Amino acid sequence: MDEHITTEKLAYSIEELAALSTLSAPKIRKDIRNGKLVSMKKGSRRIILRDEAMRYLSTDDSDHNDSEE
């Protein structure tokens, strides 16, 4: 069995995703509410899986330039 452990993050918090992108945490929360970004709750934390974060950030969505709430 391969016991290689990766240090690459598998999921991000809203704040981590905001820090890694040009988007604000309020914009990310708005897109979660509007169904543009899928997140899940784990305990008291809301997380975004890495693959979903990459999909969301790579989507050509002109709404990313909307005013933030």
Biopython code that builds the backbone (N, CA, C, O; Angstrom):
import numpy as np
from Bio.PDB.StructureBuilder import StructureBuilder

atoms = [
    (1, "MET", "N", (0.840, -1.183, 0.000)),
    (1, "MET", "CA", (0.000, 0.000, 0.000)),
    (1, "MET", "C", (0.881, 1.240, 0.000)),
    (1, "MET", "O", (1.844, 1.318, 0.763)),
    (2, "ASP", "N", (0.562, 2.200, -0.842)),
    (2, "ASP", "CA", (1.322, 3.449, -0.931)),
    (2, "ASP", "C", (0.978, 4.338, 0.255)),
    (2, "ASP", "O", (-0.181, 4.707, 0.449)),
    (3, "GLU", "N", (1.974, 4.676, 1.037)),
    (3, "GLU", "CA", (1.738, 5.513, 2.212)),
    (3, "GLU", "C", (2.211, 6.936, 1.990)),
    (3, "GLU", "O", (2.538, 7.648, 2.939)),
    (4, "HIS", "N", (2.247, 7.347, 0.723)),
    (4, "HIS", "CA", (2.637, 8.712, 0.384)),
    (4, "HIS", "C", (1.568, 9.681, 0.886)),
    (4, "HIS", "O", (0.385, 9.513, 0.589)),
    (5, "ILE", "N", (1.976, 10.671, 1.629)),
    (5, "ILE", "CA", (1.052, 11.663, 2.160)),
    (5, "ILE", "C", (1.301, 12.980, 1.435)),
    (5, "ILE", "O", (2.435, 13.454, 1.358)),
    (6, "THR", "N", (0.248, 13.554, 0.914)),
    (6, "THR", "CA", (0.377, 14.822, 0.208)),
    (6, "THR", "C", (0.135, 15.981, 1.168)),
    (6, "THR", "O", (-0.643, 15.863, 2.115)),
    (7, "THR", "N", (0.799, 17.087, 0.921)),
    (7, "THR", "CA", (0.578, 18.271, 1.737)),
    (7, "THR", "C", (-0.372, 19.243, 1.039)),
    (7, "THR", "O", (-0.676, 20.313, 1.564)),
    (8, "GLU", "N", (-0.835, 18.859, -0.147)),
    (8, "GLU", "CA", (-1.775, 19.698, -0.878)),
    (8, "GLU", "C", (-3.119, 19.672, -0.174)),
    (8, "GLU", "O", (-3.621, 18.609, 0.190)),
    (9, "LYS", "N", (-3.701, 20.854, 0.016)),
    (9, "LYS", "CA", (-4.995, 20.937, 0.703)),
    (9, "LYS", "C", (-6.089, 20.284, -0.131)),
    (9, "LYS", "O", (-6.114, 20.427, -1.354)),
    (10, "LEU", "N", (-6.978, 19.579, 0.521)),
    (10, "LEU", "CA", (-8.105, 18.940, -0.148)),
    (10, "LEU", "C", (-9.343, 19.810, -0.129)),
    (10, "LEU", "O", (-10.257, 19.615, -0.931)),
    (11, "ALA", "N", (-9.381, 20.780, 0.790)),
    (11, "ALA", "CA", (-10.532, 21.665, 0.923)),
    (11, "ALA", "C", (-10.086, 22.990, 1.520)),
    (11, "ALA", "O", (-9.044, 23.083, 2.167)),
    (12, "TYR", "N", (-10.903, 24.013, 1.285)),
    (12, "TYR", "CA", (-10.600, 25.358, 1.767)),
    (12, "TYR", "C", (-11.791, 25.928, 2.522)),
    (12, "TYR", "O", (-12.941, 25.604, 2.227)),
    (13, "SER", "N", (-11.507, 26.769, 3.486)),
    (13, "SER", "CA", (-12.563, 27.557, 4.106)),
    (13, "SER", "C", (-12.871, 28.721, 3.171)),
    (13, "SER", "O", (-12.122, 28.973, 2.227)),
    (14, "ILE", "N", (-13.946, 29.416, 3.423)),
    (14, "ILE", "CA", (-14.290, 30.583, 2.611)),
    (14, "ILE", "C", (-13.165, 31.613, 2.690)),
    (14, "ILE", "O", (-12.784, 32.195, 1.674)),
    (15, "GLU", "N", (-12.641, 31.836, 3.869)),
    (15, "GLU", "CA", (-11.579, 32.818, 4.054)),
    (15, "GLU", "C", (-10.294, 32.406, 3.332)),
    (15, "GLU", "O", (-9.606, 33.249, 2.757)),
    (16, "GLU", "N", (-9.973, 31.112, 3.363)),
    (16, "GLU", "CA", (-8.780, 30.636, 2.649)),
    (16, "GLU", "C", (-8.937, 30.813, 1.144)),
    (16, "GLU", "O", (-8.000, 31.236, 0.467)),
    (17, "LEU", "N", (-10.115, 30.494, 0.617)),
    (17, "LEU", "CA", (-10.346, 30.650, -0.815)),
    (17, "LEU", "C", (-10.263, 32.118, -1.211)),
    (17, "LEU", "O", (-9.728, 32.446, -2.270)),
    (18, "ALA", "N", (-10.780, 32.990, -0.384)),
    (18, "ALA", "CA", (-10.694, 34.428, -0.664)),
    (18, "ALA", "C", (-9.238, 34.885, -0.683)),
    (18, "ALA", "O", (-8.840, 35.667, -1.546)),
    (19, "ALA", "N", (-8.450, 34.400, 0.263)),
    (19, "ALA", "CA", (-7.037, 34.793, 0.336)),
    (19, "ALA", "C", (-6.241, 34.288, -0.865)),
    (19, "ALA", "O", (-5.265, 34.920, -1.270)),
    (20, "LEU", "N", (-6.647, 33.162, -1.435)),
    (20, "LEU", "CA", (-5.938, 32.572, -2.574)),
    (20, "LEU", "C", (-6.408, 33.125, -3.918)),
    (20, "LEU", "O", (-5.790, 32.866, -4.951)),
    (21, "SER", "N", (-7.487, 33.877, -3.900)),
    (21, "SER", "CA", (-8.053, 34.387, -5.149)),
    (21, "SER", "C", (-8.170, 35.908, -5.071)),
    (21, "SER", "O", (-7.744, 36.527, -4.096)),
    (22, "THR", "N", (-8.745, 36.487, -6.093)),
    (22, "THR", "CA", (-8.980, 37.929, -6.097)),
    (22, "THR", "C", (-10.375, 38.272, -5.609)),
    (22, "THR", "O", (-10.794, 39.426, -5.689)),
    (23, "LEU", "N", (-11.098, 37.278, -5.105)),
    (23, "LEU", "CA", (-12.472, 37.475, -4.658)),
    (23, "LEU", "C", (-12.524, 37.695, -3.156)),
    (23, "LEU", "O", (-11.655, 37.225, -2.421)),
    (24, "SER", "N", (-13.537, 38.405, -2.708)),
    (24, "SER", "CA", (-13.714, 38.637, -1.276)),
    (24, "SER", "C", (-14.552, 37.516, -0.661)),
    (24, "SER", "O", (-15.276, 36.811, -1.364)),
    (25, "ALA", "N", (-14.446, 37.365, 0.648)),
    (25, "ALA", "CA", (-15.261, 36.368, 1.349)),
    (25, "ALA", "C", (-16.753, 36.637, 1.165)),
    (25, "ALA", "O", (-17.509, 35.686, 0.965)),
    (26, "PRO", "N", (-17.220, 37.911, 1.226)),
    (26, "PRO", "CA", (-18.654, 38.145, 0.985)),
    (26, "PRO", "C", (-19.102, 37.713, -0.419)),
    (26, "PRO", "O", (-20.209, 37.198, -0.574)),
    (27, "LYS", "N", (-18.270, 37.912, -1.431)),
    (27, "LYS", "CA", (-18.606, 37.487, -2.795)),
    (27, "LYS", "C", (-18.701, 35.967, -2.863)),
    (27, "LYS", "O", (-19.608, 35.433, -3.502)),
    (28, "ILE", "N", (-17.783, 35.270, -2.219)),
    (28, "ILE", "CA", (-17.804, 33.808, -2.211)),
    (28, "ILE", "C", (-19.057, 33.306, -1.503)),
    (28, "ILE", "O", (-19.704, 32.373, -1.980)),
    (29, "ARG", "N", (-19.407, 33.915, -0.369)),
    (29, "ARG", "CA", (-20.632, 33.526, 0.340)),
    (29, "ARG", "C", (-21.868, 33.753, -0.535)),
    (29, "ARG", "O", (-22.778, 32.924, -0.550)),
    (30, "LYS", "N", (-21.902, 34.871, -1.263)),
    (30, "LYS", "CA", (-23.020, 35.170, -2.160)),
    (30, "LYS", "C", (-23.137, 34.096, -3.240)),
    (30, "LYS", "O", (-24.237, 33.634, -3.543)),
    (31, "ASP", "N", (-22.004, 33.700, -3.819)),
    (31, "ASP", "CA", (-22.031, 32.682, -4.863)),
    (31, "ASP", "C", (-22.435, 31.315, -4.307)),
    (31, "ASP", "O", (-23.047, 30.523, -5.023)),
    (32, "ILE", "N", (-22.108, 31.025, -3.061)),
    (32, "ILE", "CA", (-22.582, 29.792, -2.420)),
    (32, "ILE", "C", (-24.103, 29.852, -2.284)),
    (32, "ILE", "O", (-24.800, 28.896, -2.626)),
    (33, "ARG", "N", (-24.612, 30.974, -1.784)),
    (33, "ARG", "CA", (-26.071, 31.131, -1.633)),
    (33, "ARG", "C", (-26.801, 31.017, -2.968)),
    (33, "ARG", "O", (-27.898, 30.463, -3.038)),
    (34, "ASN", "N", (-26.183, 31.549, -4.034)),
    (34, "ASN", "CA", (-26.809, 31.549, -5.362)),
    (34, "ASN", "C", (-26.561, 30.262, -6.143)),
    (34, "ASN", "O", (-27.006, 30.141, -7.285)),
    (35, "GLY", "N", (-25.859, 29.302, -5.548)),
    (35, "GLY", "CA", (-25.634, 28.019, -6.192)),
    (35, "GLY", "C", (-24.518, 28.005, -7.220)),
    (35, "GLY", "O", (-24.383, 27.033, -7.963)),
    (36, "LYS", "N", (-23.717, 29.057, -7.282)),
    (36, "LYS", "CA", (-22.611, 29.108, -8.235)),
    (36, "LYS", "C", (-21.369, 28.399, -7.723)),
    (36, "LYS", "O", (-20.465, 28.084, -8.498)),
    (37, "LEU", "N", (-21.322, 28.148, -6.427)),
    (37, "LEU", "CA", (-20.200, 27.466, -5.779)),
    (37, "LEU", "C", (-20.770, 26.482, -4.766)),
    (37, "LEU", "O", (-21.580, 26.856, -3.919)),
    (38, "VAL", "N", (-20.348, 25.237, -4.855)),
    (38, "VAL", "CA", (-20.840, 24.193, -3.950)),
    (38, "VAL", "C", (-19.926, 24.118, -2.735)),
    (38, "VAL", "O", (-18.705, 24.031, -2.862)),
    (39, "SER", "N", (-20.536, 24.153, -1.563)),
    (39, "SER", "CA", (-19.777, 23.998, -0.322)),
    (39, "SER", "C", (-20.490, 22.964, 0.538)),
    (39, "SER", "O", (-21.598, 22.532, 0.220)),
    (40, "MET", "N", (-19.844, 22.577, 1.624)),
    (40, "MET", "CA", (-20.469, 21.630, 2.549)),
    (40, "MET", "C", (-20.085, 21.984, 3.970)),
    (40, "MET", "O", (-19.060, 22.620, 4.214)),
    (41, "LYS", "N", (-20.914, 21.567, 4.893)),
    (41, "LYS", "CA", (-20.636, 21.785, 6.310)),
    (41, "LYS", "C", (-19.973, 20.534, 6.875)),
    (41, "LYS", "O", (-20.430, 19.415, 6.641)),
    (42, "LYS", "N", (-18.913, 20.734, 7.606)),
    (42, "LYS", "CA", (-18.257, 19.676, 8.379)),
    (42, "LYS", "C", (-18.155, 20.199, 9.799)),
    (42, "LYS", "O", (-17.323, 21.050, 10.112)),
    (43, "GLY", "N", (-19.018, 19.670, 10.646)),
    (43, "GLY", "CA", (-19.104, 20.217, 11.994)),
    (43, "GLY", "C", (-19.628, 21.640, 11.904)),
    (43, "GLY", "O", (-20.677, 21.879, 11.308)),
    (44, "SER", "N", (-18.913, 22.579, 12.487)),
    (44, "SER", "CA", (-19.339, 23.978, 12.436)),
    (44, "SER", "C", (-18.683, 24.739, 11.287)),
    (44, "SER", "O", (-18.943, 25.927, 11.100)),
    (45, "ARG", "N", (-17.833, 24.057, 10.518)),
    (45, "ARG", "CA", (-17.091, 24.723, 9.441)),
    (45, "ARG", "C", (-17.747, 24.501, 8.084)),
    (45, "ARG", "O", (-18.284, 23.427, 7.813)),
    (46, "ARG", "N", (-17.702, 25.513, 7.242)),
    (46, "ARG", "CA", (-18.135, 25.393, 5.850)),
    (46, "ARG", "C", (-16.872, 25.279, 5.012)),
    (46, "ARG", "O", (-15.972, 26.112, 5.117)),
    (47, "ILE", "N", (-16.807, 24.238, 4.174)),
    (47, "ILE", "CA", (-15.624, 24.011, 3.350)),
    (47, "ILE", "C", (-15.994, 23.902, 1.879)),
    (47, "ILE", "O", (-17.118, 23.556, 1.515)),
    (48, "ILE", "N", (-15.004, 24.211, 1.050)),
    (48, "ILE", "CA", (-15.137, 24.077, -0.393)),
    (48, "ILE", "C", (-14.054, 23.101, -0.834)),
    (48, "ILE", "O", (-12.868, 23.346, -0.614)),
    (49, "LEU", "N", (-14.455, 22.000, -1.453)),
    (49, "LEU", "CA", (-13.478, 21.024, -1.911)),
    (49, "LEU", "C", (-12.584, 21.625, -2.996)),
    (49, "LEU", "O", (-13.028, 22.460, -3.784)),
    (50, "ARG", "N", (-11.345, 21.202, -3.027)),
    (50, "ARG", "CA", (-10.349, 21.750, -3.959)),
    (50, "ARG", "C", (-10.824, 21.697, -5.408)),
    (50, "ARG", "O", (-10.702, 22.688, -6.128)),
    (51, "ASP", "N", (-11.365, 20.560, -5.848)),
    (51, "ASP", "CA", (-11.826, 20.442, -7.236)),
    (51, "ASP", "C", (-12.936, 21.442, -7.539)),
    (51, "ASP", "O", (-12.976, 22.014, -8.629)),
    (52, "GLU", "N", (-13.834, 21.656, -6.583)),
    (52, "GLU", "CA", (-14.912, 22.620, -6.766)),
    (52, "GLU", "C", (-14.355, 24.044, -6.802)),
    (52, "GLU", "O", (-14.805, 24.868, -7.598)),
    (53, "ALA", "N", (-13.382, 24.332, -5.946)),
    (53, "ALA", "CA", (-12.753, 25.657, -5.947)),
    (53, "ALA", "C", (-12.081, 25.932, -7.288)),
    (53, "ALA", "O", (-12.179, 27.041, -7.814)),
    (54, "MET", "N", (-11.400, 24.932, -7.845)),
    (54, "MET", "CA", (-10.730, 25.098, -9.132)),
    (54, "MET", "C", (-11.758, 25.297, -10.246)),
    (54, "MET", "O", (-11.553, 26.128, -11.131)),
    (55, "ARG", "N", (-12.856, 24.551, -10.213)),
    (55, "ARG", "CA", (-13.913, 24.713, -11.207)),
    (55, "ARG", "C", (-14.493, 26.121, -11.138)),
    (55, "ARG", "O", (-14.640, 26.797, -12.156)),
    (56, "TYR", "N", (-14.817, 26.548, -9.928)),
    (56, "TYR", "CA", (-15.412, 27.868, -9.695)),
    (56, "TYR", "C", (-14.485, 28.989, -10.170)),
    (56, "TYR", "O", (-14.931, 29.919, -10.843)),
    (57, "LEU", "N", (-13.220, 28.906, -9.830)),
    (57, "LEU", "CA", (-12.277, 29.963, -10.188)),
    (57, "LEU", "C", (-11.954, 29.976, -11.674)),
    (57, "LEU", "O", (-11.591, 31.019, -12.219)),
    (58, "SER", "N", (-12.082, 28.832, -12.336)),
    (58, "SER", "CA", (-11.754, 28.776, -13.759)),
    (58, "SER", "C", (-12.956, 29.040, -14.664)),
    (58, "SER", "O", (-12.804, 29.141, -15.882)),
    (59, "THR", "N", (-14.144, 29.154, -14.081)),
    (59, "THR", "CA", (-15.343, 29.418, -14.857)),
    (59, "THR", "C", (-15.352, 30.869, -15.309)),
    (59, "THR", "O", (-15.153, 31.781, -14.506)),
    (60, "ASP", "N", (-15.582, 31.075, -16.595)),
    (60, "ASP", "CA", (-15.691, 32.420, -17.138)),
    (60, "ASP", "C", (-17.080, 32.930, -16.809)),
    (60, "ASP", "O", (-18.036, 32.671, -17.541)),
    (61, "ASP", "N", (-17.189, 33.653, -15.714)),
    (61, "ASP", "CA", (-18.483, 34.120, -15.220)),
    (61, "ASP", "C", (-18.397, 35.623, -15.031)),
    (61, "ASP", "O", (-17.739, 36.095, -14.105)),
    (62, "SER", "N", (-19.041, 36.362, -15.882)),
    (62, "SER", "CA", (-18.973, 37.822, -15.785)),
    (62, "SER", "C", (-19.549, 38.324, -14.470)),
    (62, "SER", "O", (-19.287, 39.463, -14.083)),
    (63, "ASP", "N", (-20.327, 37.502, -13.774)),
    (63, "ASP", "CA", (-20.897, 37.898, -12.470)),
    (63, "ASP", "C", (-19.797, 38.065, -11.424)),
    (63, "ASP", "O", (-20.035, 38.700, -10.397)),
    (64, "HIS", "N", (-18.611, 37.520, -11.649)),
    (64, "HIS", "CA", (-17.515, 37.691, -10.689)),
    (64, "HIS", "C", (-17.136, 39.148, -10.536)),
    (64, "HIS", "O", (-16.455, 39.503, -9.574)),
    (65, "ASN", "N", (-17.552, 39.999, -11.448)),
    (65, "ASN", "CA", (-17.231, 41.419, -11.375)),
    (65, "ASN", "C", (-18.345, 42.241, -10.782)),
    (65, "ASN", "O", (-18.223, 43.464, -10.703)),
    (66, "ASP", "N", (-19.428, 41.616, -10.363)),
    (66, "ASP", "CA", (-20.544, 42.345, -9.746)),
    (66, "ASP", "C", (-20.105, 43.014, -8.473)),
    (66, "ASP", "O", (-19.088, 42.648, -7.884)),
    (67, "SER", "N", (-20.875, 44.000, -8.048)),
    (67, "SER", "CA", (-20.586, 44.624, -6.756)),
    (67, "SER", "C", (-20.844, 43.616, -5.658)),
    (67, "SER", "O", (-21.752, 42.792, -5.759)),
    (68, "GLU", "N", (-20.055, 43.683, -4.623)),
    (68, "GLU", "CA", (-20.118, 42.694, -3.548)),
    (68, "GLU", "C", (-21.118, 43.136, -2.494)),
    (68, "GLU", "O", (-21.316, 44.330, -2.267)),
    (69, "GLU", "N", (-21.737, 42.167, -1.863)),
    (69, "GLU", "CA", (-22.698, 42.467, -0.806)),
    (69, "GLU", "C", (-22.015, 42.494, 0.529)),
    (69, "GLU", "O", (-22.662, 42.731, 1.549)),
]
sb = StructureBuilder()
sb.init_structure("model")
sb.init_model(0)
sb.init_chain("A")
sb.init_seg("    ")
for serial, (resi, resn, name, xyz) in enumerate(atoms, 1):
    if name == "N":
        sb.init_residue(resn, " ", resi, " ")
    sb.init_atom(name, np.array(xyz, "f"), 0.0, 1.0, " ", f" {name:<3s}", serial, name[0])
structure = sb.get_structure()
